[in-house]
C-alpha cells in the first residue's frame, strides 16, 4: 500500500492551481502546506493534497523529469473519471487517453489519462471490483 508521493514541479503556484481543480472531482480537496524548516535538514517545502484525514500527494519545487512518474488517482465511479478528465483538460492538461474502458487490463477497468503542465502522466481510474 502506498502512503504518499512527492513530485517536483517547475512552477509551484501553477501546479497548485492545476491540481486543486483536477483533484476536486475525485474528492481530494484537503490542502496542506508543509514548511521544510520544520523537518530534518534539507527537507523541502511541500504543498500537499488529500482526503479523509490523509495527505498523500505532495508537490515540491525542483527539476522536472516527466518520465520519472506516472500517478494513478482512484475514482469512485466512471462519472468521477469523466469529471476529473474534463477538469484536467479545462485546467490545461494534454489529453493522453480519453475516458473509456481499458479492456487490455480488464473490461471493468475504466480510466482517463492526461499529461499535467510539466508533462507528468496522470491517470484517473475506476476499478469496479475494488469498490
Secondary structure as UniProt FT lines:
FT   STRAND          5..9
FT   HELIX           12..24
FT   TURN            25..27
FT   STRAND          30..34
FT   HELIX           36..38
FT   TURN            41..42
FT   STRAND          46..51
FT   TURN            52..53
FT   STRAND          54..61
FT   HELIX           66..68
FT   STRAND          70..74
FT   HELIX           78..90
FT   TURN            91..92
FT   STRAND          94..101
FT   TURN            103..105
FT   TURN            107..108
FT   STRAND          109..115
FT   TURN            117..118
FT   STRAND          121..127
FT   HELIX           128..130
//
